[in-house]
Structure formats: structure tokens, C-alpha cells
Amino acid sequence: MKTLLSGLVRIVAVAAVALWCVAVGYIAVSVPDLPTEALSQTFSPAESSPFSKDDLVRAAVVGKQYTFNAHDKQALYDQIAAMNARAAAEGDQSAVADAGFPDVDAMERAFAEADERYVLTPDAMSHLDDVWPVAVAGYVAFGASTVLALAGLVFCGATGGRRLVGGVLVGAGAVVLVAFAALGVWAVVDFDGLFAAFHALFFAAGTWTFSRDSLLITMYPPEFWVGMGAIWLVTTCLAAILSIGIGAILRRKAPAS
């Protein structure tokens, strides 16, 4: 029974460390604004949008904050209203003129009737709202994997010493590298297929596809997501390599049994 329990704890520890490595990559792309700002600055197609590059970059950052951080609809709608007000002042007849919206509901009603190139339509907002619980689950996974990994490593250290802890770290890092190498190959060969498969895991069909010139897609074009995927991939692989490196050192320094 004791051997079985130890084996189960090792498996949980390996899984928890592996999940932690993946979650670190998620934290790197979802918490700070810098990746969103840099990728939007690079890839947002201002030349095919009624808005300036600066407007699209700011909208992308505020949209990310709405979807992954503060979930502040007022801030997002204020940004879109300000963009439209500037476009209207410059003579764009299709922009939503800002007549002084009294509240979010008034903005929502005005945006529901506007061109999707200028606003986040109800369908677009519904998709961002669908992402929110998934984003929260990612943060929960990060916290849970951190606690489980630490608890598992402490248990392994207490029952098997450095060599066992090192074995768990090496095993977890190896699992992550193999899995993400496969995902990396898939992304290079068929990024659209990977993107579709990822969305199909969490969202109903038809709720996450939008026209190329919609505001949501000009804020987050396909190239933006390629960049986000690359940041996630690199960060997770670095965490896995660190896990393997620390594990190898612990195994090498452990006294022979």
C-alpha cells in the first residue's frame, strides 16, 4: 500500500510540474500587456482598418485586459467609443458618433447596430465573454499546479531524497518538451488546424469565427496569434528545460543508494 501511494504521488508530482510549465507560458501571454502591445503594433492591419495603428494597439490591449484580467466592459466600450469619435471627427461617415453615451447599456445598443469594422458586435463580445471563464480556469490551473507540484516534490524529497525529486523534475520537463515539440510541428505544418482544434475544445462551433475586416480580427489578426503561440511555446519550453536542468543536478549530486 505504501509503495502504491508513493507511486501515485510521483505520478501526480510529474503531472503537476508539467502542468506548471505549461501554465507559466500561459501566464506569460495573459497577464502582462507587453506581448499584446508588441504583437499588435507589429501585425494589426491599420492599412485596411478605419482606425489608426495606435487606436488598434490600444484596443487590443484593453480587449486583452477585458478578456483575461479586469473584465471591465466600461473600459473596453470607452476605448471603442473614443476611436469612433476620432474617426467621425475626421469625416468618416460610418463611424459611431459619440453623442455622450450615458452608460454601458447605451453603448451596447449603439454598437449592436453599427458596422462590425467599427465596433465589437454582440457576437464578438459574446466570444470574449466565453473566453473569460477559460482564462480564469487557466489562472486556477497555475495556482493548483504550483501547490501540487511543491507538495509532491516535498513528499518525494522526504521519502526518496534528491534522486527521486530530480527524477520527477526530469520526467516532467521531458514530457512537456515532447508534447510541445509535437504541437510546434503541428503549428508549422497547419497553424489554422491547430488554432481551430484549440478553439473547438472550449467553444461551440460558429461562435469564434469572424470576417477578416471586423474590428475583432483587425485587433487580433491571425499573425498576432502565431506570435502569442510562439511566446507561449518558448516560455513553456524554457521552464521545462529549467526543470530538466535542476533535476539532472539533483540526481548527479544525490548520494548513491
C-alpha positions as a Python dict, from the first residue, in 0.01 Angstrom:
ca = {
    (1, 'M'): (0, 0, 0),
    (2, 'K'): (279, 239, 88),
    (3, 'T'): (456, 164, -240),
    (4, 'L'): (135, 223, -434),
    (5, 'L'): (79, 556, -258),
    (6, 'S'): (436, 665, -330),
    (7, 'G'): (394, 573, -696),
    (8, 'L'): (71, 770, -723),
    (9, 'V'): (229, 1074, -560),
    (10, 'R'): (519, 1058, -807),
    (11, 'I'): (279, 1047, -1099),
    (12, 'V'): (81, 1341, -959),
    (13, 'A'): (404, 1533, -898),
    (14, 'V'): (525, 1476, -1256),
    (15, 'A'): (186, 1582, -1393),
    (16, 'A'): (173, 1889, -1165),
    (17, 'V'): (523, 2007, -1261),
    (18, 'A'): (444, 1950, -1629),
    (19, 'L'): (118, 2146, -1598),
    (20, 'W'): (304, 2421, -1413),
    (21, 'C'): (548, 2457, -1703),
    (22, 'V'): (255, 2493, -1944),
    (23, 'A'): (78, 2735, -1709),
    (24, 'V'): (389, 2953, -1686),
    (25, 'G'): (369, 3000, -2062),
    (26, 'Y'): (2, 3091, -2028),
    (27, 'I'): (81, 3347, -1756),
    (28, 'A'): (349, 3500, -1981),
    (29, 'V'): (97, 3578, -2256),
    (30, 'S'): (-213, 3655, -2048),
    (31, 'V'): (-100, 3868, -1754),
    (32, 'P'): (141, 4135, -1888),
    (33, 'D'): (25, 4381, -2154),
    (34, 'L'): (361, 4393, -2331),
    (35, 'P'): (319, 4085, -2555),
    (36, 'T'): (-22, 4205, -2674),
    (37, 'E'): (106, 4557, -2732),
    (38, 'A'): (417, 4446, -2921),
    (39, 'L'): (238, 4192, -3141),
    (40, 'S'): (-49, 4429, -3215),
    (41, 'Q'): (199, 4703, -3304),
    (42, 'T'): (366, 4462, -3544),
    (43, 'F'): (68, 4289, -3703),
    (44, 'S'): (-252, 4495, -3669),
    (45, 'P'): (-352, 4588, -4028),
    (46, 'A'): (-415, 4960, -3991),
    (47, 'E'): (-395, 4998, -4369),
    (48, 'S'): (-720, 4802, -4407),
    (49, 'S'): (-893, 4944, -4099),
    (50, 'P'): (-1079, 5270, -4045),
    (51, 'F'): (-868, 5321, -3734),
    (52, 'S'): (-505, 5419, -3681),
    (53, 'K'): (-236, 5181, -3569),
    (54, 'D'): (-227, 5348, -3226),
    (55, 'D'): (-602, 5301, -3187),
    (56, 'L'): (-584, 4934, -3282),
    (57, 'V'): (-294, 4870, -3045),
    (58, 'R'): (-474, 5037, -2755),
    (59, 'A'): (-795, 4850, -2837),
    (60, 'A'): (-604, 4521, -2844),
    (61, 'V'): (-454, 4588, -2500),
    (62, 'V'): (-786, 4696, -2346),
    (63, 'G'): (-955, 4398, -2510),
    (64, 'K'): (-694, 4166, -2361),
    (65, 'Q'): (-748, 4321, -2021),
    (66, 'Y'): (-1123, 4269, -2056),
    (67, 'T'): (-1084, 3907, -2161),
    (68, 'F'): (-801, 3795, -1933),
    (69, 'N'): (-763, 4044, -1649),
    (70, 'A'): (-1001, 4307, -1508),
    (71, 'H'): (-1303, 4214, -1727),
    (72, 'D'): (-1402, 4582, -1731),
    (73, 'K'): (-1663, 4628, -2006),
    (74, 'Q'): (-1685, 5002, -1942),
    (75, 'A'): (-1315, 5048, -2020),
    (76, 'L'): (-1342, 4844, -2340),
    (77, 'Y'): (-1651, 5027, -2465),
    (78, 'D'): (-1500, 5364, -2374),
    (79, 'Q'): (-1197, 5278, -2588),
    (80, 'I'): (-1411, 5179, -2886),
    (81, 'A'): (-1628, 5489, -2846),
    (82, 'A'): (-1320, 5712, -2836),
    (83, 'M'): (-1181, 5550, -3152),
    (84, 'N'): (-1509, 5604, -3333),
    (85, 'A'): (-1535, 5962, -3211),
    (86, 'R'): (-1191, 6038, -3358),
    (87, 'A'): (-1282, 5870, -3685),
    (88, 'A'): (-1611, 6062, -3703),
    (89, 'A'): (-1432, 6390, -3631),
    (90, 'E'): (-1203, 6314, -3925),
    (91, 'G'): (-1505, 6280, -4156),
    (92, 'D'): (-1573, 5906, -4151),
    (93, 'Q'): (-1949, 5887, -4200),
    (94, 'S'): (-1967, 5518, -4098),
    (95, 'A'): (-1812, 5572, -3756),
    (96, 'V'): (-2033, 5567, -3448),
    (97, 'A'): (-2053, 5930, -3345),
    (98, 'D'): (-2015, 5976, -2971),
    (99, 'A'): (-2322, 6167, -2857),
    (100, 'G'): (-2234, 6120, -2494),
    (101, 'F'): (-2338, 5767, -2407),
    (102, 'P'): (-2487, 5769, -2056),
    (103, 'D'): (-2388, 5412, -1970),
    (104, 'V'): (-2261, 5080, -2098),
    (105, 'D'): (-2608, 4965, -2199),
    (106, 'A'): (-2649, 5268, -2425),
    (107, 'M'): (-2313, 5197, -2587),
    (108, 'E'): (-2410, 4833, -2631),
    (109, 'R'): (-2732, 4929, -2810),
    (110, 'A'): (-2548, 5170, -3040),
    (111, 'F'): (-2274, 4919, -3118),
    (112, 'A'): (-2529, 4645, -3193),
    (113, 'E'): (-2649, 4845, -3494),
    (114, 'A'): (-2305, 4955, -3619),
    (115, 'D'): (-2072, 4820, -3886),
    (116, 'E'): (-1854, 4537, -3749),
    (117, 'R'): (-1545, 4716, -3882),
    (118, 'Y'): (-1603, 4990, -3623),
    (119, 'V'): (-1725, 4811, -3313),
    (120, 'L'): (-1718, 4484, -3128),
    (121, 'T'): (-2056, 4342, -3223),
    (122, 'P'): (-2270, 4139, -2979),
    (123, 'D'): (-2129, 3820, -3133),
    (124, 'A'): (-1774, 3945, -3081),
    (125, 'M'): (-1845, 4045, -2723),
    (126, 'S'): (-2014, 3712, -2662),
    (127, 'H'): (-1696, 3536, -2774),
    (128, 'L'): (-1481, 3748, -2543),
    (129, 'D'): (-1721, 3665, -2260),
    (130, 'D'): (-1689, 3295, -2348),
    (131, 'V'): (-1310, 3326, -2320),
    (132, 'W'): (-1328, 3482, -1972),
    (133, 'P'): (-1412, 3163, -1774),
    (134, 'V'): (-1147, 2975, -1974),
    (135, 'A'): (-896, 3246, -1881),
    (136, 'V'): (-991, 3219, -1514),
    (137, 'A'): (-954, 2840, -1532),
    (138, 'G'): (-601, 2896, -1662),
    (139, 'Y'): (-514, 3101, -1354),
    (140, 'V'): (-669, 2836, -1130),
    (141, 'A'): (-462, 2570, -1309),
    (142, 'F'): (-147, 2774, -1248),
    (143, 'G'): (-221, 2807, -876),
    (144, 'A'): (-328, 2446, -833),
    (145, 'S'): (-29, 2309, -1025),
    (146, 'T'): (206, 2523, -817),
    (147, 'V'): (65, 2387, -489),
    (148, 'L'): (50, 2026, -610),
    (149, 'A'): (399, 2040, -759),
    (150, 'L'): (552, 2178, -440),
    (151, 'A'): (364, 1929, -222),
    (152, 'G'): (460, 1640, -448),
    (153, 'L'): (825, 1740, -458),
    (154, 'V'): (838, 1779, -81),
    (155, 'F'): (685, 1434, -38),
    (156, 'C'): (926, 1282, -289),
    (157, 'G'): (1216, 1451, -115),
    (158, 'A'): (1106, 1321, 222),
    (159, 'T'): (1056, 964, 102),
    (160, 'G'): (1313, 924, -173),
    (161, 'G'): (1564, 1205, -136),
    (162, 'R'): (1723, 1423, -401),
    (163, 'R'): (1741, 1148, -662),
    (164, 'L'): (1365, 1099, -662),
    (165, 'V'): (1299, 1473, -674),
    (166, 'G'): (1543, 1501, -962),
    (167, 'G'): (1373, 1216, -1144),
    (168, 'V'): (1034, 1387, -1112),
    (169, 'L'): (1170, 1715, -1246),
    (170, 'V'): (1349, 1549, -1536),
    (171, 'G'): (1044, 1339, -1622),
    (172, 'A'): (806, 1635, -1613),
    (173, 'G'): (1032, 1852, -1826),
    (174, 'A'): (1077, 1572, -2079),
    (175, 'V'): (701, 1518, -2107),
    (176, 'V'): (646, 1888, -2174),
    (177, 'L'): (922, 1912, -2435),
    (178, 'V'): (792, 1611, -2625),
    (179, 'A'): (433, 1738, -2616),
    (180, 'F'): (522, 2093, -2719),
    (181, 'A'): (759, 1971, -2989),
    (182, 'A'): (464, 1787, -3140),
    (183, 'L'): (245, 2097, -3108),
    (184, 'G'): (522, 2309, -3260),
    (185, 'V'): (543, 2081, -3563),
    (186, 'W'): (165, 2091, -3597),
    (187, 'A'): (173, 2472, -3582),
    (188, 'V'): (439, 2495, -3852),
    (189, 'V'): (259, 2249, -4079),
    (190, 'D'): (-100, 2365, -4017),
    (191, 'F'): (-140, 2654, -3774),
    (192, 'D'): (-503, 2713, -3879),
    (193, 'G'): (-583, 2350, -3798),
    (194, 'L'): (-418, 2376, -3456),
    (195, 'F'): (-597, 2705, -3390),
    (196, 'A'): (-932, 2551, -3485),
    (197, 'A'): (-870, 2239, -3275),
    (198, 'F'): (-774, 2450, -2973),
    (199, 'H'): (-1092, 2659, -3002),
    (200, 'A'): (-1308, 2352, -3058),
    (201, 'L'): (-1201, 2227, -2714),
    (202, 'F'): (-1358, 2525, -2539),
    (203, 'F'): (-1608, 2698, -2768),
    (204, 'A'): (-1913, 2598, -2969),
    (205, 'A'): (-1873, 2584, -3346),
    (206, 'G'): (-1953, 2912, -3519),
    (207, 'T'): (-1907, 3129, -3209),
    (208, 'W'): (-1542, 3217, -3270),
    (209, 'T'): (-1519, 3288, -3645),
    (210, 'F'): (-1545, 3645, -3774),
    (211, 'S'): (-1487, 3827, -4101),
    (212, 'R'): (-1134, 3936, -4184),
    (213, 'D'): (-1219, 4308, -4175),
    (214, 'S'): (-1416, 4301, -3848),
    (215, 'L'): (-1276, 4508, -3563),
    (216, 'L'): (-1208, 4196, -3356),
    (217, 'I'): (-990, 4044, -3628),
    (218, 'T'): (-810, 4370, -3706),
    (219, 'M'): (-734, 4393, -3333),
    (220, 'Y'): (-615, 4032, -3328),
    (221, 'P'): (-519, 3913, -3678),
    (222, 'P'): (-400, 3555, -3737),
    (223, 'E'): (-36, 3665, -3726),
    (224, 'F'): (-97, 3802, -3376),
    (225, 'W'): (-196, 3454, -3256),
    (226, 'V'): (104, 3295, -3423),
    (227, 'G'): (319, 3533, -3219),
    (228, 'M'): (130, 3458, -2898),
    (229, 'G'): (168, 3087, -2961),
    (230, 'A'): (541, 3132, -3014),
    (231, 'I'): (579, 3322, -2684),
    (232, 'W'): (383, 3053, -2501),
    (233, 'L'): (586, 2778, -2664),
    (234, 'V'): (923, 2935, -2588),
    (235, 'T'): (833, 3023, -2228),
    (236, 'T'): (699, 2676, -2153),
    (237, 'C'): (998, 2506, -2315),
    (238, 'L'): (1237, 2723, -2113),
    (239, 'A'): (1051, 2625, -1794),
    (240, 'A'): (1074, 2258, -1897),
    (241, 'I'): (1446, 2288, -1973),
    (242, 'L'): (1498, 2453, -1634),
    (243, 'S'): (1309, 2165, -1471),
    (244, 'I'): (1528, 1911, -1650),
    (245, 'G'): (1846, 2101, -1562),
    (246, 'I'): (1763, 2127, -1193),
    (247, 'G'): (1653, 1764, -1189),
    (248, 'A'): (1976, 1648, -1352),
    (249, 'I'): (2182, 1840, -1096),
    (250, 'L'): (1988, 1688, -808),
    (251, 'R'): (2027, 1337, -947),
    (252, 'R'): (2400, 1386, -1002),
    (253, 'K'): (2459, 1524, -653),
    (254, 'A'): (2241, 1268, -479),
    (255, 'P'): (2433, 1006, -279),
    (256, 'A'): (2440, 663, -435),
    (257, 'S'): (2176, 433, -291),
}
